[in-house]
């Protein structure tokens, strides 16, 4: 069966679910903003209890990671992501969800060959390209400061 790219495009469009971009963007903005606002509330709360900003920031990150992992394990994060879409990809909680999901999916294969080898399958490229980008940006900054 030979079909043209235009026919293939029309076939894909016919069977693809319709997406309301404006509603999806608004929902993602609200949910992502709510996650960030919750993080800010945690930060301020830790500071009220006497922590300096650096310690409070660290504990805020740890708390968000732990809560996200627990929510993923209980299936709540996936249900939220189903409705909120990209809003759940707020970096620290989305990263925690990605790693926890990979660990949960591969746990039946054992701790070493399952979880140990597959935990970073989703997050690995993020780590790799994040580190590579940091190196490049750092090098550019170093060269910039060296010659200015």
DSSP file (Angstrom, degrees, kcal/mol; ACC not computed):
  #  RESIDUE AA STRUCTURE BP1 BP2  ACC     N-H-->O    O-->H-N    N-H-->O    O-->H-N    TCO  KAPPA ALPHA  PHI   PSI    X-CA   Y-CA   Z-CA
    1    1 A X              0   0    0      0, 0.0     2,-0.6     0, 0.0     0, 0.0   0.000 360.0 360.0 360.0 112.4    0.0    0.0    0.0
    2    2 A X        +     0   0    0      0, 0.0     2,-0.4     0, 0.0     0, 0.0  -0.849 360.0 173.7 -97.6 125.7    1.6    3.2   -1.2
    3    3 A X        -     0   0    0     -2,-0.6     2,-0.1     4,-0.0     0, 0.0  -0.958  28.2-120.0-129.0 151.9    0.4    6.4    0.4
    4    4 A X     >  -     0   0    0     -2,-0.4     4,-2.5     1,-0.1     5,-0.2  -0.431  29.8-109.7 -82.7 161.4    1.6    9.9    0.0
    5    5 A X  H  > S+     0   0    0      1,-0.2     4,-2.3     2,-0.2     5,-0.1   0.848 120.8  54.5 -58.8 -33.1    2.9   12.0    3.0
    6    6 A X  H  > S+     0   0    0      2,-0.2     4,-2.1     1,-0.2    -1,-0.2   0.917 108.8  46.9 -67.5 -42.7   -0.2   14.1    2.6
    7    7 A X  H  > S+     0   0    0      2,-0.2     4,-2.4     1,-0.2    -2,-0.2   0.901 112.0  51.1 -64.8 -40.3   -2.6   11.1    2.8
    8    8 A X  H  X S+     0   0    0     -4,-2.5     4,-2.5     1,-0.2    -2,-0.2   0.917 109.1  51.2 -62.5 -42.6   -0.6    9.8    5.8
    9    9 A X  H  X S+     0   0    0     -4,-2.3     4,-2.4     1,-0.2    -1,-0.2   0.893 110.2  48.8 -61.1 -41.4   -1.0   13.2    7.5
   10   10 A X  H  X S+     0   0    0     -4,-2.1     4,-1.8     2,-0.2    -1,-0.2   0.886 110.6  51.0 -66.8 -38.7   -4.7   13.2    7.0
   11   11 A X  H  X S+     0   0    0     -4,-2.4     4,-1.4     2,-0.2    -2,-0.2   0.913 111.6  47.7 -64.1 -42.4   -5.0    9.6    8.3
   12   12 A X  H  X S+     0   0    0     -4,-2.5     4,-1.6     1,-0.2     3,-0.2   0.918 111.0  50.8 -64.1 -43.2   -3.1   10.6   11.5
   13   13 A X  H  < S+     0   0    0     -4,-2.4    -1,-0.2     1,-0.2    -2,-0.2   0.850 107.2  55.2 -63.7 -33.9   -5.2   13.7   12.0
   14   14 A X  H  < S+     0   0    0     -4,-1.8    -1,-0.2     1,-0.2    -2,-0.2   0.848 116.5  34.4 -69.1 -34.6   -8.4   11.7   11.7
   15   15 A X  H  < S+     0   0    0     -4,-1.4     2,-0.2    -3,-0.2    -1,-0.2   0.574  96.4  98.6 -99.3  -9.6   -7.4    9.2   14.4
   16   16 A X  S  < S-     0   0    0     -4,-1.6     2,-0.1    -5,-0.2     3,-0.0  -0.568  80.4-111.3 -79.1 139.6   -5.5   11.6   16.7
   17   17 A X        -     0   0    0     -2,-0.2     2,-0.2     1,-0.1    -1,-0.1  -0.420  34.9-108.7 -68.0 145.0   -7.4   13.0   19.7
   18   18 A X        -     0   0    0     -2,-0.1     2,-0.5     2,-0.0    -1,-0.1  -0.545  32.5-153.7 -74.9 137.4   -8.2   16.7   19.5
   19   19 A X        -     0   0    0     -2,-0.2     2,-1.1    -3,-0.0     3,-0.1  -0.956  10.9-144.1-117.6 127.0   -6.1   18.8   21.9
   20   20 A X     >  -     0   0    0     -2,-0.5     4,-2.6     1,-0.2     5,-0.2  -0.774  17.1-170.3 -89.5  99.8   -7.3   22.2   23.3
   21   21 A X  H  > S+     0   0    0     -2,-1.1     4,-2.7     1,-0.2     5,-0.2   0.877  80.4  51.3 -62.4 -42.0   -4.0   24.0   23.4
   22   22 A X  H  > S+     0   0    0      2,-0.2     4,-2.2     1,-0.2    -1,-0.2   0.929 113.5  43.6 -64.4 -45.2   -5.3   27.0   25.4
   23   23 A X  H  > S+     0   0    0      2,-0.2     4,-2.6     1,-0.2     5,-0.2   0.915 115.0  49.7 -65.9 -42.8   -7.0   24.9   28.1
   24   24 A X  H  X S+     0   0    0     -4,-2.6     4,-2.5     1,-0.2    -2,-0.2   0.909 112.0  47.8 -62.6 -42.6   -3.9   22.6   28.3
   25   25 A X  H  X S+     0   0    0     -4,-2.7     4,-2.4    -5,-0.2    -1,-0.2   0.907 113.0  48.2 -66.0 -41.5   -1.5   25.5   28.6
   26   26 A X  H  X S+     0   0    0     -4,-2.2     4,-2.5    -5,-0.2    -2,-0.2   0.923 113.0  47.6 -64.7 -44.4   -3.7   27.2   31.3
   27   27 A X  H  X S+     0   0    0     -4,-2.6     4,-2.8     2,-0.2     5,-0.3   0.922 112.7  48.8 -62.9 -44.1   -4.0   24.0   33.3
   28   28 A X  H  X S+     0   0    0     -4,-2.5     4,-2.7     1,-0.2     5,-0.3   0.902 111.7  50.2 -62.5 -40.8   -0.2   23.4   33.1
   29   29 A X  H  X S+     0   0    0     -4,-2.4     4,-2.2    -5,-0.2    -2,-0.2   0.918 113.0  45.6 -63.3 -44.1    0.5   26.9   34.2
   30   30 A X  H  X S+     0   0    0     -4,-2.5     4,-2.3     2,-0.2    -2,-0.2   0.936 117.0  42.9 -66.7 -47.3   -1.9   26.7   37.2
   31   31 A X  H  X S+     0   0    0     -4,-2.8     4,-2.3     2,-0.2     5,-0.2   0.935 116.3  47.2 -67.6 -45.6   -0.6   23.3   38.3
   32   32 A X  H  X S+     0   0    0     -4,-2.7     4,-2.3    -5,-0.3    -1,-0.2   0.905 113.7  49.3 -60.7 -41.2    3.1   24.1   37.8
   33   33 A X  H  X S+     0   0    0     -4,-2.2     4,-2.8    -5,-0.3    -1,-0.2   0.876 109.1  52.2 -64.5 -37.8    2.5   27.4   39.6
   34   34 A X  H  X S+     0   0    0     -4,-2.3     4,-2.4     2,-0.2    -2,-0.2   0.899 109.3  49.2 -66.1 -40.0    0.8   25.7   42.4
   35   35 A X  H  X S+     0   0    0     -4,-2.3     4,-2.0     2,-0.2    -2,-0.2   0.924 114.1  45.8 -63.7 -43.5    3.7   23.3   42.8
   36   36 A X  H  X S+     0   0    0     -4,-2.3     4,-2.2     2,-0.2    -2,-0.2   0.895 111.7  51.5 -66.4 -39.6    6.2   26.2   42.8
   37   37 A X  H  X S+     0   0    0     -4,-2.8     4,-2.4     2,-0.2    -2,-0.2   0.899 108.5  51.9 -63.8 -40.0    4.0   28.1   45.3
   38   38 A X  H  X S+     0   0    0     -4,-2.4     4,-2.4     1,-0.2    -1,-0.2   0.902 108.8  51.1 -61.6 -40.8    4.0   25.1   47.6
   39   39 A X  H  X S+     0   0    0     -4,-2.0     4,-2.4     2,-0.2    -2,-0.2   0.892 109.5  49.9 -62.3 -39.8    7.7   25.0   47.3
   40   40 A X  H  X S+     0   0    0     -4,-2.2     4,-2.6     2,-0.2    -2,-0.2   0.889 109.1  51.8 -66.6 -38.8    7.9   28.7   48.3
   41   41 A X  H  X S+     0   0    0     -4,-2.4     4,-2.5     2,-0.2    -2,-0.2   0.919 110.2  49.5 -62.2 -43.4    5.6   28.1   51.2
   42   42 A X  H  X S+     0   0    0     -4,-2.4     4,-2.7     2,-0.2     5,-0.2   0.933 110.7  50.2 -59.6 -45.8    7.9   25.3   52.4
   43   43 A X  H  X S+     0   0    0     -4,-2.4     4,-2.0     1,-0.2    -2,-0.2   0.939 112.9  45.0 -58.5 -49.4   10.9   27.5   52.0
   44   44 A X  H  X S+     0   0    0     -4,-2.6     4,-2.2     1,-0.2    -1,-0.2   0.881 112.2  52.7 -63.9 -38.1    9.3   30.3   54.1
   45   45 A X  H  X S+     0   0    0     -4,-2.5     4,-1.6     2,-0.2    -2,-0.2   0.927 108.9  48.7 -64.6 -44.9    8.1   27.8   56.7
   46   46 A X  H  <>S+     0   0    0     -4,-2.7     5,-1.8     1,-0.2    -1,-0.2   0.890 111.9  50.0 -61.6 -38.4   11.6   26.4   57.1
   47   47 A X  H ><5S+     0   0    0     -4,-2.0     3,-1.6     1,-0.2    -1,-0.2   0.863 105.7  56.0 -69.4 -35.3   13.0   29.9   57.5
   48   48 A X  H 3<5S+     0   0    0     -4,-2.2    -1,-0.2     1,-0.3    -2,-0.2   0.858 101.9  58.4 -62.4 -34.4   10.4   30.8   60.1
   49   49 A X  T 3<5S-     0   0    0     -4,-1.6    -1,-0.3    -5,-0.1    -2,-0.2   0.254 131.7 -90.4 -83.4  14.1   11.5   27.9   62.1
   50   50 A X  T < 5S+     0   0    0     -3,-1.6    -3,-0.2     1,-0.3     2,-0.2   0.459  79.1 137.8 101.7   1.8   15.0   29.3   62.3
   51   51 A X      < -     0   0    0     -5,-1.8    -1,-0.3     1,-0.1     2,-0.1  -0.541  53.1-119.4 -80.6 147.6   16.9   27.9   59.2
   52   52 A X     >  -     0   0    0     -2,-0.2     4,-2.7     1,-0.1     5,-0.2  -0.381  36.3 -99.6 -74.2 166.2   19.1   30.1   57.1
   53   53 A X  H  > S+     0   0    0      1,-0.2     4,-2.4     2,-0.2     5,-0.2   0.863 121.1  51.8 -59.1 -39.7   18.1   30.5   53.5
   54   54 A X  H  > S+     0   0    0      2,-0.2     4,-2.0     1,-0.2    -1,-0.2   0.934 113.7  42.6 -65.5 -45.9   20.6   28.0   52.2
   55   55 A X  H  > S+     0   0    0      2,-0.2     4,-2.6     1,-0.2     5,-0.2   0.908 114.3  51.7 -66.1 -41.3   19.5   25.2   54.6
   56   56 A X  H  X S+     0   0    0     -4,-2.7     4,-2.1     1,-0.2    -2,-0.2   0.889 108.9  51.3 -63.0 -38.8   15.9   26.0   54.1
   57   57 A X  H  X S+     0   0    0     -4,-2.4     4,-2.2    -5,-0.2    -1,-0.2   0.913 110.4  49.0 -63.2 -42.9   16.4   25.8   50.3
   58   58 A X  H  X S+     0   0    0     -4,-2.0     4,-2.4     1,-0.2    -2,-0.2   0.934 113.0  46.1 -62.9 -46.6   18.1   22.4   50.7
   59   59 A X  H  X S+     0   0    0     -4,-2.6     4,-2.5     1,-0.2    -1,-0.2   0.819 109.4  55.5 -68.7 -30.0   15.3   21.0   52.9
   60   60 A X  H  X S+     0   0    0     -4,-2.1     4,-2.5    -5,-0.2    -1,-0.2   0.932 109.8  46.6 -64.4 -45.3   12.6   22.4   50.5
   61   61 A X  H  X S+     0   0    0     -4,-2.2     4,-2.3     2,-0.2    -2,-0.2   0.929 113.3  48.3 -61.6 -45.9   14.2   20.5   47.7
   62   62 A X  H  X S+     0   0    0     -4,-2.4     4,-2.6     1,-0.2     5,-0.2   0.918 111.9  49.7 -61.5 -44.1   14.5   17.3   49.7
   63   63 A X  H  X S+     0   0    0     -4,-2.5     4,-2.8     1,-0.2     5,-0.2   0.919 111.3  48.4 -62.4 -44.7   10.8   17.7   50.9
   64   64 A X  H  X S+     0   0    0     -4,-2.5     4,-2.2     2,-0.2    -1,-0.2   0.892 112.6  49.1 -63.9 -39.2    9.6   18.2   47.3
   65   65 A X  H  X S+     0   0    0     -4,-2.3     4,-2.4    -5,-0.2    -2,-0.2   0.937 113.7  45.2 -64.8 -47.0   11.6   15.2   46.1
   66   66 A X  H  X S+     0   0    0     -4,-2.6     4,-2.5     2,-0.2     5,-0.2   0.933 114.5  47.7 -64.3 -46.3   10.3   12.9   48.8
   67   67 A X  H  X S+     0   0    0     -4,-2.8     4,-2.6     1,-0.2    -1,-0.2   0.892 112.6  49.8 -62.6 -39.0    6.7   14.0   48.4
   68   68 A X  H  X S+     0   0    0     -4,-2.2     4,-2.2    -5,-0.2    -1,-0.2   0.904 111.1  48.8 -66.0 -41.2    6.9   13.6   44.7
   69   69 A X  H  X S+     0   0    0     -4,-2.4     4,-2.5     2,-0.2    -2,-0.2   0.907 112.8  47.6 -65.0 -41.8    8.4   10.1   45.1
   70   70 A X  H  X S+     0   0    0     -4,-2.5     4,-2.0     2,-0.2     6,-0.2   0.930 111.9  49.9 -64.2 -44.9    5.7    9.1   47.5
   71   71 A X  H  <>S+     0   0    0     -4,-2.6     5,-1.8     1,-0.2     6,-1.4   0.872 111.7  49.4 -61.9 -37.0    2.9   10.5   45.3
   72   72 A X  H ><5S+     0   0    0     -4,-2.2     3,-1.1     4,-0.2    -2,-0.2   0.932 109.7  50.9 -65.9 -46.1    4.4    8.5   42.3
   73   73 A X  H 3<5S+     0   0    0     -4,-2.5    -2,-0.2     1,-0.3    -1,-0.2   0.835 112.1  46.8 -61.1 -33.7    4.5    5.3   44.4
   74   74 A X  T 3<5S-     0   0    0     -4,-2.0    -1,-0.3    -5,-0.2    -2,-0.2   0.509 115.1-116.2 -86.2  -5.1    0.9    5.8   45.4
   75   75 A X  T <>5S+     0   0    0     -3,-1.1     4,-1.3    -4,-0.5    -3,-0.2   0.496  85.1 115.1  84.7   3.7   -0.2    6.6   41.8
   76   76 A X  H  >< +     0   0    0     -5,-1.8     4,-2.4    -6,-0.2    -4,-0.2   0.878  69.4  56.0 -73.7 -37.8   -1.3   10.1   42.6
   77   77 A X  H  > S+     0   0    0     -6,-1.4     4,-2.8     1,-0.2    -1,-0.2   0.892 106.8  50.0 -64.1 -39.5    1.4   11.9   40.5
   78   78 A X  H  > S+     0   0    0     -7,-0.3     4,-2.0     2,-0.2    -1,-0.2   0.902 110.3  50.3 -66.2 -40.0    0.3   10.0   37.3
   79   79 A X  H  X S+     0   0    0     -4,-1.3     4,-1.0     2,-0.2    -2,-0.2   0.906 112.9  46.4 -64.3 -40.3   -3.4   10.9   37.9
   80   80 A X  H >X S+     0   0    0     -4,-2.4     4,-3.1     1,-0.2     3,-0.7   0.926 111.8  51.2 -64.8 -44.5   -2.4   14.6   38.4
   81   81 A X  H 3X S+     0   0    0     -4,-2.8     4,-2.1     1,-0.2    -2,-0.2   0.820 101.0  63.2 -63.6 -31.3   -0.2   14.5   35.3
   82   82 A X  H 3< S+     0   0    0     -4,-2.0    -1,-0.2     1,-0.2    -2,-0.2   0.870 118.5  25.9 -60.8 -36.5   -3.1   13.0   33.3
   83   83 A X  H << S+     0   0    0     -4,-1.0    -2,-0.2    -3,-0.7    -1,-0.2   0.771 127.7  43.6 -97.0 -30.8   -5.1   16.2   33.8
   84   84 A X  H >< S-     0   0    0     -4,-3.1     3,-1.7     1,-0.2    -3,-0.2   0.672  80.3-178.1 -93.1 -18.6   -2.3   18.7   34.4
   85   85 A X  G ><  +     0   0    0     -4,-2.1     3,-1.8    -5,-0.3    -1,-0.2  -0.329  69.3   7.9  60.7-128.0    0.0   17.7   31.6
   86   86 A X  G >  S+     0   0    0      1,-0.3     3,-1.9     2,-0.2    -1,-0.3   0.649 113.7  80.9 -65.1 -15.9    3.2   19.7   31.4
   87   87 A X  G X  S+     0   0    0     -3,-1.7     3,-0.6     1,-0.3    -1,-0.3   0.747  87.3  57.5 -62.6 -22.3    2.5   21.5   34.7
   88   88 A X  G <  S+     0   0    0     -3,-1.8    -1,-0.3     1,-0.2    -2,-0.2   0.446  85.3  82.1 -86.9   0.6    3.8   18.4   36.5
   89   89 A X  G <   +     0   0    0     -3,-1.9    -1,-0.2    -4,-0.1    -2,-0.1   0.225  53.6 146.5 -90.0  15.7    7.1   18.7   34.8
   90   90 A X    X>  -     0   0    0     -3,-0.6     4,-3.0     1,-0.1     3,-0.5  -0.357  63.8-110.2 -50.9 127.8    8.3   21.4   37.2
   91   91 A X  H 3> S+     0   0    0      1,-0.2     4,-2.2     2,-0.2     5,-0.2   0.744 106.6  38.1 -43.6 -53.1   12.0   20.4   37.3
   92   92 A X  H 3> S+     0   0    0      1,-0.2     4,-1.7     2,-0.2    -1,-0.2   0.911 123.3  39.5 -73.2 -39.2   12.5   18.9   40.8
   93   93 A X  H <> S+     0   0    0     -3,-0.5     4,-2.3     2,-0.2    -2,-0.2   0.882 117.1  49.7 -76.6 -37.2    9.2   17.1   41.1
   94   94 A X  H  X S+     0   0    0     -4,-3.0     4,-2.3     2,-0.2    -2,-0.2   0.887 111.4  49.5 -65.9 -38.9    9.1   15.9   37.5
   95   95 A X  H  X S+     0   0    0     -4,-2.2     4,-2.2    -5,-0.4     5,-0.2   0.912 111.3  49.0 -65.5 -43.6   12.7   14.6   37.8
   96   96 A X  H  X S+     0   0    0     -4,-1.7     4,-2.6    -5,-0.2     5,-0.2   0.908 111.2  50.5 -61.7 -42.2   11.8   12.8   41.0
   97   97 A X  H  X S+     0   0    0     -4,-2.3     4,-2.7     1,-0.2     5,-0.2   0.909 109.1  51.6 -61.6 -43.3    8.7   11.3   39.3
   98   98 A X  H  X S+     0   0    0     -4,-2.3     4,-1.8     2,-0.2    24,-0.2   0.915 114.0  42.4 -62.2 -44.1   10.8   10.1   36.3
   99   99 A X  H  X S+     0   0    0     -4,-2.2     4,-2.1     2,-0.2    -2,-0.2   0.922 115.8  48.3 -70.0 -43.6   13.3    8.3   38.5
  100  100 A X  H  X S+     0   0    0     -4,-2.6     4,-2.5    -5,-0.2    -2,-0.2   0.903 110.5  52.0 -64.6 -40.8   10.7    6.8   40.9
  101  101 A X  H  X S+     0   0    0     -4,-2.7     4,-2.5    -5,-0.2    -1,-0.2   0.920 109.8  48.9 -61.0 -44.2    8.6    5.6   38.0
  102  102 A X  H  X S+     0   0    0     -4,-1.8     4,-1.5    17,-0.2    -1,-0.2   0.890 112.0  49.6 -63.3 -38.7   11.6    3.9   36.4
  103  103 A X  H  X S+     0   0    0     -4,-2.1     4,-0.6    16,-0.2    -2,-0.2   0.908 111.7  48.0 -66.4 -41.3   12.5    2.2   39.7
  104  104 A X  H >< S+     0   0    0     -4,-2.5     3,-0.8     1,-0.2     4,-0.3   0.918 111.5  50.0 -65.4 -43.4    8.9    1.0   40.2
  105  105 A X  H 3< S+     0   0    0     -4,-2.5     3,-0.3     1,-0.2    -1,-0.2   0.816 116.8  40.2 -65.8 -30.9    8.6   -0.4   36.7
  106  106 A X  H >< S+     0   0    0     -4,-1.5     3,-1.4    -5,-0.2     9,-0.3   0.377  84.2  97.8-102.3   5.1   11.9   -2.3   36.9
  107  107 A X  G X< S+     0   0    0     -3,-0.8     3,-1.6    -4,-0.6    -1,-0.2   0.787  74.0  65.8 -66.3 -25.8   11.7   -3.6   40.5
  108  108 A X  G 3  S+     0   0    0     -3,-0.3    -1,-0.3    -4,-0.3    -2,-0.1   0.712  94.8  60.2 -68.4 -17.6   10.4   -7.0   39.4
  109  109 A X  G <  S-     0   0    0     -3,-1.4     4,-0.3     1,-0.3    -1,-0.3   0.413 119.8 -99.2 -88.9   1.9   13.8   -7.6   37.7
  110  110 A X    <>> -     0   0    0     -3,-1.6     5,-2.1     3,-0.2     4,-0.7  -0.217  34.1 -77.4 103.2 166.6   15.6   -7.3   41.1
  111  111 A X  I  4>S+     0   0    0      3,-0.2     5,-2.5     4,-0.2    -1,-0.1   0.877 124.0  33.9 -71.8 -38.6   17.5   -4.6   42.9
  112  112 A X  I  4>S+     0   0    0      3,-0.2     5,-0.7     4,-0.2    -2,-0.1   0.972 129.2  29.2 -82.8 -60.6   20.8   -4.9   40.9
  113  113 A X  I  45S+     0   0    0     -4,-0.3    -3,-0.2     3,-0.2    -2,-0.1   0.686 132.9  32.9 -78.0 -18.0   19.7   -5.8   37.3
  114  114 A X  I  X5S+     0   0    0     -4,-0.7     4,-2.0    -7,-0.1    -3,-0.2   0.827 131.0  17.7 -97.8 -81.1   16.3   -4.1   37.5
  115  115 A X  I  ><S+     0   0    0     -5,-2.1     4,-1.6    -9,-0.3    -3,-0.2   0.920 125.6  53.1 -62.3 -46.7   16.3   -1.0   39.7
  116  116 A X  I  4<S+     0   0    0     -5,-2.5    -1,-0.2    -6,-0.3    -3,-0.2   0.843 118.3  34.1 -61.4 -36.0   20.0   -0.4   39.7
  117  117 A X  H  4<S+     0   0    0     -5,-0.7    -1,-0.2    -3,-0.1    -2,-0.2   0.722 125.7  37.4 -93.1 -21.9   20.5   -0.5   35.9
  118  118 A X  H >< S+     0   0    0     -4,-2.0     3,-1.5     1,-0.1     4,-0.4   0.439  83.7  95.6-112.2   0.8   17.2    1.1   34.8
  119  119 A X  T 3< S+     0   0    0     -4,-1.6     4,-0.4     1,-0.3     3,-0.3   0.826  93.3  40.4 -64.1 -30.5   16.6    3.8   37.3
  120  120 A X  T 3> S+     0   0    0     -4,-0.2     4,-2.7     1,-0.2    -1,-0.3   0.198  80.6 107.1-103.2  17.6   18.2    6.5   35.2
  121  121 A X  T <4 S+     0   0    0     -3,-1.5     4,-0.4     2,-0.2    -1,-0.2   0.896  93.6  29.6 -63.5 -38.3   16.8    5.4   31.8
  122  122 A X  T  4 S+     0   0    0     -4,-0.4     4,-0.4    -3,-0.3     3,-0.3   0.888 129.2  39.6 -85.0 -42.8   14.4    8.3   31.6
  123  123 A X  T  > S+     0   0    0     -4,-0.4     4,-2.3     1,-0.2     3,-0.3   0.661  94.5  85.3 -83.5 -16.4   16.5   10.8   33.7
  124  124 A X  H  X S+     0   0    0     -4,-2.7     4,-3.0     1,-0.2    -1,-0.2   0.906  88.9  48.4 -54.1 -49.7   19.9    9.8   32.2
  125  125 A X  H  > S+     0   0    0     -4,-0.4     4,-2.7    -3,-0.3     5,-0.3   0.867 109.9  54.0 -61.3 -33.7   19.7   12.1   29.2
  126  126 A X  H  > S+     0   0    0     -4,-0.4     4,-2.0    -3,-0.3    -1,-0.2   0.933 112.2  43.7 -63.8 -44.7   18.6   15.0   31.4
  127  127 A X  H  X S+     0   0    0     -4,-2.3     4,-2.5     2,-0.2     5,-0.2   0.939 115.6  48.7 -64.7 -47.1   21.7   14.4   33.6
  128  128 A X  H  X S+     0   0    0     -4,-3.0     4,-2.5     1,-0.2    -2,-0.2   0.958 117.7  37.7 -59.2 -54.9   24.0   14.0   30.6
  129  129 A X  H  X S+     0   0    0     -4,-2.7     4,-2.5     1,-0.2    -1,-0.2   0.796 114.4  56.2 -73.8 -26.8   22.9   17.0   28.6
  130  130 A X  H  X S+     0   0    0     -4,-2.0     4,-2.1    -5,-0.3    -1,-0.2   0.924 111.6  43.2 -65.6 -44.1   22.5   19.1   31.8
  131  131 A X  H  X S+     0   0    0     -4,-2.5     4,-2.3     2,-0.2    -2,-0.2   0.911 114.9  49.5 -66.7 -42.8   26.1   18.4   32.7
  132  132 A X  H  X S+     0   0    0     -4,-2.5     4,-2.4    -5,-0.2    -2,-0.2   0.924 112.3  47.5 -63.2 -43.8   27.3   19.0   29.2
  133  133 A X  H  X S+     0   0    0     -4,-2.5     4,-3.0     1,-0.2     5,-0.3   0.897 110.1  53.2 -64.4 -39.7   25.4   22.3   28.9
  134  134 A X  H  X S+     0   0    0     -4,-2.1     4,-2.6     2,-0.2    -1,-0.2   0.908 109.5  48.9 -61.2 -41.7   26.8   23.4   32.3
  135  135 A X  H  X S+     0   0    0     -4,-2.3     4,-2.6     2,-0.2    -2,-0.2   0.941 113.2  46.0 -62.9 -47.4   30.3   22.7   31.1
  136  136 A X  H  X S+     0   0    0     -4,-2.4     4,-2.5     2,-0.2    -2,-0.2   0.933 115.1  46.2 -62.7 -46.7   29.8   24.6   27.8
  137  137 A X  H  X S+     0   0    0     -4,-3.0     4,-2.5     1,-0.2    -1,-0.2   0.900 113.2  50.3 -63.4 -40.1   28.2   27.6   29.6
  138  138 A X  H  X S+     0   0    0     -4,-2.6     4,-2.6    -5,-0.3    -1,-0.2   0.901 110.8  49.0 -63.8 -40.9   30.9   27.6   32.3
  139  139 A X  H  X S+     0   0    0     -4,-2.6     4,-2.7     2,-0.2     5,-0.2   0.918 111.7  48.8 -64.3 -44.2   33.6   27.5   29.6
  140  140 A X  H  X S+     0   0    0     -4,-2.5     4,-2.4     2,-0.2    -2,-0.2   0.921 112.9  48.0 -61.4 -44.0   32.0   30.4   27.7
  141  141 A X  H  X S+     0   0    0     -4,-2.5     4,-2.7     2,-0.2     5,-0.2   0.912 111.5  50.3 -63.6 -42.7   31.7   32.4   31.0
  142  142 A X  H  X S+     0   0    0     -4,-2.6     4,-2.1     1,-0.2    -2,-0.2   0.943 112.8  45.7 -61.2 -48.0   35.3   31.7   31.9
  143  143 A X  H  X S+     0   0    0     -4,-2.7     4,-1.6     1,-0.2    -1,-0.2   0.879 112.1  52.6 -63.5 -37.3   36.5   32.8   28.5
  144  144 A X  H  < S+     0   0    0     -4,-2.4     4,-0.5    -5,-0.2    -2,-0.2   0.934 112.8  43.0 -63.0 -47.0   34.3   35.9   28.6
  145  145 A X  H  < S+     0   0    0     -4,-2.7     3,-0.3     1,-0.2    -1,-0.2   0.795 109.9  58.7 -71.6 -27.3   35.7   36.9   32.0
  146  146 A X  H  < S+     0   0    0     -4,-2.1    -1,-0.2    -5,-0.2    -2,-0.2   0.868 113.8  36.0 -67.5 -36.6   39.2   36.1   30.9
  147  147 A X     <        0   0    0     -4,-1.6    -1,-0.2     1,-0.2    -2,-0.2   0.339 360.0 360.0-103.5   6.8   39.1   38.6   28.1
  148  148 A X              0   0    0     -4,-0.5    -1,-0.2    -3,-0.3    -2,-0.2   0.419 360.0 360.0-114.0 360.0   37.0   41.3   29.6
